[in-house]
Amino acid sequence: MDNTKTSPGKLKLNYKRTFLIGFAFFGILLLWQVYDSWCPTFLTDIFARSMYNISSAELKAGDPSKILNVQWIVGIIMACDNLAALILLPIFGNLSDKTKSPIGKRMPYILTGTMVAAIAFPFIPLLFHNNSIAGMVVMMAVVLLFMMMYRNPAVALMPDITPKPLRAKANGIINIMGYLGGAFATVLGIFLKLSDYINAPDNARKLWIIEIPFIVASVLMVISAFVLYATVKENKIADEMKDEMAEGEKLAAVENPVVDDAPMTKANRRMLLAILAAEFLWFMADNAIGTYIGNYVIYYLNSASSATMLLTIIGGVASIAGFATAGIIADKIGRKWTITCGLAITVAAMTAMCFVSPTGNIVGANGEYSFPALLFAVWAIKGFGMALVHNCSFPMVVELCSNKKIGKFTGYYYAASMSAQTVTPVLLGLVFKASLAWRALPIYSTILYALSCIVFSILVKSIKAKKVDNSYWLEAIEGD
C-alpha cells in the first residue's frame, strides 16, 4: 500500500483567488448595510403614521415615548425576515451541495439571487415614500428571499476550495472584501442623511435622498456577482484542489477525524452544538445593535443619522484590522482563545456604552445634538473584537464536516445566527415598550455578549490545527 502523502508545506493559500471569492461577500454586506441602516427607521416612521397619524419626527418633538412603543412592531417585521432566513438558508445550503451544473454548484444560486434581489431592492424606499406599508413589507420579503438563495452558497464557496487549516486566513480576506462593500453604503449615508429626510415636513421630503443608496447597492451587487462569475471557475478550481483538500482534512483542528458519509462523532457533535449556542448569543447581541442603532442615534441621542455612518466606518476600519490579524493570532493561540479574547474585548466596550447619554449641545439646524465622542471609541474596540470572533467561528463550524456537506453546515451556522436575529428584535422591542428607555439597548447587548463569552470559553475545546506554510503577497498573487 502506498503510504506517501502530500507534505503540509504544500498547502498554500492563494490570496488572489481568495480576494476574488470575496466579491461574493462584498455584495452581501453591501446590501445588509443599506438594509439595516435604513429599513428600521422606515418602519418606525411608517408605523408612527399608522398608529398616531403623525410622523416619527413629530412624535420625537412631542411625545418621544410613543416612538419606543412602535419598536416592538418594527422588531416583529425585522424578525419575520430572519425567521424566513432561518428556514431558507439550510434549504439552499443542502440544495447547492447536491447541485451539479456547468458553472458549478454554488454559482447558479449566487447569480439568480443577486439579479432578483437587485431588481427588487430600490422599490423599498419608493413604497415607503408613498406610505405603502403592505407594499414595502412585501418588497422587503422578496429581497430577503432571494438574498437567502444567494447568501449560503456564496459563503460556502470559500471553504469549497480552501483547505481546512487555511480557512481562518481566507475568511479574514473575504470579510475584508465584505466590509469594503459595506463602506460604499456607509459613505453614501454620510452625504445622503436619512435624518434630513425623516425630520423634514412631508411636502419637503425628497425621494432621491433615500433612493440613491438602494440603487447604488443594487448596481454594485450585480457588478460584484459578475466579477465573481467571470474570474472564479468553480468546477475547474475544485478539480485542481482535490489533493490539497484531502490533505487539509488530515490536518484539521477537530477532536475526531471527519469521514465522508459517516455520522458525526459525539465529541464533534458536542463541539458543534457548543459553538452554535455561543454564536446564537453573540448574534442576539450583534443584531440588537445593528437593528436599533439608527433609531438610537436619531430618537435618543437626537443626533444626525450621518453619525451612525461614521460609527460604521470606524467600526469597519477596526474590523478590517481584526480580520487581517485574526488568522495570525489563531495560529499562535488557537481559534478558541482568539474568539474568547474578541468577546471579552467587546464586553468591555459595550459596558462603556451603557453610560452614554445625549450631549444636549445643539449643533444642527433641526435642533440636533452633537454626537458623544465615547461611542467612536466603543465602536472601534467592538469592531476589532467581533472581527476576531466572526473570522474564526465560521471556519470552526465547517471544520467539523466533510467537503460534501459544506453547504449543509453553512446552513447550521446561519440557522443559529438567523434564529438569534429572529428572537432579538421582538424581545428587545418588548423591553423598550416595558422600560421606555433607550439605555436598554447597550445593557441588553452587553449581557448577551458576556453570556456568549462564558458559554464559549467553558464548553468549546481548544484544538489547534497543524501548522502549514502559506504563500504571501506577490508569491500568492502570482499563483493561479
N, C-alpha and C positions, 0 to 999 in steps of 0.2 A: 504494500500500500504506500502511496506517495504522501509523505508527511510534510512536504515543503509548503510554506505559506508566505504570503506577502509580508514584507517587513513593515513594522509600524511606521518607519521613517518615510515610506512611500505614500502615506496618507497626507495629502497637502490640499489645503483649502484654496479653491480657485476664486480669488477675490473678484475678478472681472465678471465671471458668471453669476456670482452671488449678488453683486450690485445690480445686475440686470434682472435677476429674480425679484429684487427689491422693488421694482416698478409695480409689482402686484400690490405690495403693502403701501406704496405711495398713493395709489388710488383709494385704498381702504381708509387710511387715516385722513386723507383729503376730504372725503365725503363725511366721515364721522365728525370732523372738526366743525364743519359748517352746520351739520345736523344738530349736534349737541349745543353749539353756541347760539343758534337762532331759534330752533323749534320750541324749547321750553318757554321762552319769552313770548313767542307767537301764541302758544296755547294759553299762557297766563292772561294775555290781553284779550283774546277772543272769548274766553270763558268769563272774564270780568264783565264784558259787554253783555253776554248772555244772562248772567246771574243778577247784575246790578244796573245794567243798561247804561253804563259809562265805561270809559277806557281805563286801563290799569294805571295810566299816568294820572288821571283824575282821582282815582282811588288813593294813589300814593300821596297826593296832595291833601286829600280829605280824610279818609279813614284807611290807613295803610294796613290795619289788622285784617281787613277783608281780603287783601291780596294773599295773606297766609291761608285763609280759608279756601282759596281756589287751588292751592298747591296739591292737595290730595287728588283732585281731578286731573291735574297735569301729570301727577305721578302715575295714575291709572293708565292714561294714554301712553306714556313712555314705557310703562311696564307691559302693556299689551304687545307692543312691538318686540320687546325682549322675550315675551312668552312665545311668540311665533318663532323667534330665532332659536329658542330652546328646543323646539320641536324640529325645525327645518335643518339646522346645522348638522346634526348627526345623520339625517336622511341624505343630504347632499354629500356628506363625507363618505358614507357607505356606497352611494351610487357612483361616485367618482373613483373609488377603489376598484370597482368592478367594470368600469368603462374602458373600452378599447376603441380608439379612433385613429385616423391617420395623423391627427395633430396632438395626440396624447390623451391621457385620462383626465387631466385637470383642465386643459385649455378650453374645451367646449363650454364648460360651466363658467369659466372666467369671462370669455367673450360674450356669451349670451347675457349673463348677469350684468355686466358692465353696460352694454348697449341699452337695455331696457331701463335700468336704474338711472342712467344718464339722461335719457329722454324724459322720464317722469319727474326728476328732481326739481327742475325750475318751476314746475306747476305748484309746488308747496307754497312759496311766498305769494304767487299770483292769487291763489284761492284764499289765502289769509287776508290779503289786501282787500279782496272782495267780500270779506266777512262770511265765508262759507265754511262752517265748522265741519260738516259732513264731507265736503269735497276735499278739504285739507287733510283730514284724518285718513280718508281712503287713499289719497295720493301718498301719504307717509307710509301706509301699509304696503302699497305697491313697491315703493323704493326699498323698504326693508326686506320684502320677499325676495327680490332679485339680488339684493346685496348678500343675502344668505346663500343664494346659489353661487355667488362669486367668492365669498369670504373663505369658507372652509377649504375648497380646492386651491385657492390662491395661497393660503398659509401652508397647506400640505405640500406644496410644490418644492419648498426648500428642503425639508427632510427627505423627500423622494430621491433627491440626487446629491445629498450631503451625508457622508459617513457619520455615525453617531458621535464619536469623540470631537468632531469639528463643529457640531451644531450650535454650541453656545456662541462661538465667534461669528458663525454665519448668521445667527439670529440677531446679533448686535448690528450687523451690517444692514439687514433688511429692515430692522426697526429704525435705524438712522434714515434710511430712504423714506420710510413711512412718516417720520417727523418732518422731513423736508416737504412732503405732500401737505401735511397739516399747516406748515409755515405759509404756504400760498394763501390759504383761507384766513389765517391769522392776520397777515399784512392787510388784506382787504378789509377785515373787520376794524382795523385801526382807522382807516380813511373813510369807510362807509359805516358810520357808527349806528348801531341798532338803537341806541338810546335817543339819537336825534330823530329817528322815525317814531319810536314809541311815545316820546314826550311831546311830539308836535300835535297841534289840533288836527282833527280829521281832514279838513279841507287843505291842509298843508303837508300831508303825508305823501312822500314821493316814492313810488313803487320801485324805481331803479336802485334806491339805496339798499333795499333788501333783495332785489332780484339778481343784481350783478354777481354777488358771491356764489349763488347757486348755479348760474350759467357758467361761470369760470370753473367751478368744481366739476361740472359735467364734462366740459371740453377737455380739461386736464385728465380726468378719469379715462376718457376714450383714448387720448394720446398715450397714456401710460400703458393701457391694455394692449395697444397695437405695437408699442415698442417691445413689450414682453413677448408678444406673439412672433414678431419679426426676428428676435435675437435668441430666444430660448427654444430650441427644437427638442421638445420633451422626450420623444421616443428615442432619438439618436443619442442624447446625453445619457438616458437610462441604460442603454445598451453598453455605452462606453464605461459606465461607472460600476458595472456588475461586480468586478473583482474587489474594488475599493469598498463597496457597500458591504460585501461579505466579510472583509477584514474588519470593518467598523463594528459589525455585530460581535466579533470576538473581543473587541476592546471596550465594549460598552460599560458604563457605570451602573450596573444592576447587580442585585444580590444573587439572583439566579439567571443563568443564560436564557435568552429568549429563543424559542424554537418555532419555526413556521408551523402553523396549523395545530399546534399543541395548546391545551388550556394554560392560562396563566398560573404560575405557582402561587402558593399562599403568600409567600414573602413579597413577591412583586405586586400582588393584588393589594396587600396592606399598604405598600409604598404608594401605589396609585391613589387609593382612597384617601390617604393622609394628605397628599399633595392637593387633591381636588377639594378637600374640606377647607384647607387653609386658603386655597385660591378663591373659594366661594366667599370667604370672609373679607379678603382684601379687595375683591371686586365689588362687594357691597359698599365698602368704604369709598373706593375709587369712583364708582358710579354715582354715589350721592353727591360728591364734589362736582363731577362732570355735569350732572343734570341740573344742579341748582346754583352753581357758582355765578352764572349770568344774572339770575334773579337776585341773588345775594348782593351782588355789586350794585345793580340798578335800584332795587327796592329797599335794601337795608343800609348799605354804605352810602347810598344816594350819590354814587359816582358815575362818571361816563362809562358806557359799555366798552370803550376803547381800552380801559384799564384791564378788563378781562382778557383782551387780546395781548396786552403787554405781559400779563401773567403767563399766558400760554407760550409766548416767545421765550420768556426767561426760563420757564419750566422745560420747554423744548430744548433749549441750548444745554441746560444741565442734564437733561435726559440723554442727549447725544453724547455728552461726556461719559455718562454712566454706561451707555451701550458700547462705547468704544473701549471701555476698560473692564467691563464685566467678565468677558471671556478670559482675560488675563488674570483677573482676581480669582475666578473659578478654578483656573489651572493651579493656582497656589493653595487655596484653602478649600476647594470643593464647592459644588453648586449649592449644597445645603446652607453652608455658612455664608456664602455670598448673598443668598436670598434673606437669611435671618438678619444679617447686617443691614441690608436695604430696608427691611421692615422696621427695624429699630430706629434707623435714621428718620424714616417717615413719621413714626410715632412722635419723635422729639419735635419735628417741625409742626405737626398738626396740633400738638399740645400748645405751642406758642400761638397758633391761630385762634384758639379758644378765648384769648384775651384781647382780640382785635375788636375795636368799636368804630363807629363813624367819627370822622375827624371834626366835623362841624365847621370846617373852614371853607366858605363858599368861594369857588373859583370859576364855575361855569355860568353861562348865560341863562340856563334854566334852573339856577339855584343849586347846581351840583356841588358836592363837597370834593375837596382834594382826597386823593387815594392814600390809605395807610401804607407807609413805606415798608412796615414789617412784613406785609404779605408778599412782597417781592422776594425777600429772603426765605420765607416759608416755601414759596413755590420752587425756588432754586434747589433747596435741600430736598424737598419732597420729590422733585423731578429726578434728581440723581438717585435717590434711594429706591424709587419704584422702577427705575430703569434697570437696576441690578436685579430686582425681583422678576420683572417681565422677561428680561433677557434669558434668565436661566430656567424659569419654570416650565415653559413650553417644551424645551429640549428634554427636561426631566420626564415629562409625560410620554413623549414619543420614543424615548429611550426604552420604555417598557413594552414596546410592541415590535413585531417583525415588520419588514418593509412592505408586506402585503396589506397591512392594517393601519397605515399611517393616517389615511382619511378618517377611519373609524375612531382612532384615538385623538385625532384633532377634534373630532366631534365631542368626545368626552371632555376635552379641555374647554371647549366653548359651551358645552352644556352646563358646566359648573359656573362659568363666568356669566352666561346669559340668565341662568336661574337666579343668580345673585342680583343681576340687573333687572329682573322681573320683580323681585321682592322689595328691593331697597327704595325705588321711587314712591311706591304706595306707602310703605312703612314710614319713611321719613316725612311724606306728605301728611300722614296722620299725626306724627309727632309735632309737626308745625301747627296743625289745627288744634291740638291739645295744649301746646305750650305757648302759642302765639309769639314765638321767639326765634329769630333767625340764628341766634347763637347756638341753637340746637344742631345746626349743620356741622360745625367743626367738632363739637363734643361727640356726636353720633359717629363720625368718621374715625376720630381718634380711638374710641373704644373698640371699633371693629378692626382697625389696623393692629391694635395691641393684642386682641384675641387671636388674629391670624398669626402673629409672630410667636405667640405661646404655643399654638397648635403645631405650627410647622417645626419649631425648634425641638419640641418634645417627641413628636410622632414620626418625623421623617428621618431616616438613617442617612448618615454621610458616607457616600461611596464615591470614590474618585476614579475617573477613567484613567487608563494607562496613558502616559504622555505620548504625543505624536508630534512629528515635525510639521511645520506649516511653511508654505511659501509666503513671501511678504512683498508688498508694494510692486516694483517693476517686474520682479520674477513672476508674481501672481497674475498681474495684469496682462503679461505677455502670453500666459498659458491659455490653452484652448478650453 
